[in-house]
Amino acid sequence: MTTQTYQDAAIHLLAQAEVELAAGDTRQASEKCWGAATQAVKAVCERRGWKHRNYKALQRAIKRLVQETGDSEFRTLYDSAYVLHVNFYEDAEDPDFVGDRLHLIQRLIDKLSAVP
């Protein structure tokens, strides 16, 4: 896949998350947010020639970005996505919690899209 394909997928999945959340389906909204975040990280990896085939590779990419930029918000925002991924399985979080994290995932996508 190309960088643009990953970026487009991130935007599409986040839009789907908004629809799912509006419909009251916090589990699906959570998983779509996770998917959006991972696609945005994969876009950066693709641009930079970094591996991105599994969770570990995505975590390494976030760690590298934090080290390169000195911006620990990348990790914090990515961690929010991971919490939502867990919520898909646990279904423990309320709509406000998921909605707040959805906005954080939008911020992550925006920040990652600005990474050269």
ZISUL-V501778 format. One record per residue. PSI is psi in radians with two decimals (* if undefined). Layout:
BEGIN
PSI
PSI
END
This chain:
BEGIN
2.80
2.88
-0.80
-0.65
-0.76
-0.74
-0.76
-0.71
-0.70
-0.81
-0.75
-0.80
-0.65
-0.67
-0.70
-0.65
-0.71
-0.74
-0.80
-0.73
-0.75
-0.54
-0.06
0.13
1.49
-0.52
-0.88
-0.66
-0.73
-0.81
-0.61
-0.64
-0.77
-0.82
-0.73
-0.78
-0.79
-0.64
-0.66
-0.69
-0.73
-0.58
-0.76
-0.79
-0.76
-0.77
-0.64
-0.03
0.42
2.63
2.59
0.62
-0.24
3.05
-0.79
-0.75
-0.66
-0.69
-0.71
-0.68
-0.77
-0.75
-0.74
-0.72
-0.72
-0.78
-0.74
-0.69
-0.35
0.19
1.71
-0.12
-0.50
-0.81
-0.78
-0.78
-0.73
-0.68
-0.62
-0.67
-0.70
-0.69
-0.68
-0.62
-0.75
-0.68
-0.51
-0.68
-0.61
-0.50
0.85
-0.20
2.55
2.93
-0.63
-0.74
-0.85
-0.74
-0.71
-0.74
-0.59
-0.73
-0.59
-0.61
-0.65
-0.74
-0.74
-0.82
-0.77
-0.79
-0.75
-0.59
-0.35
-0.14
2.21
*
END
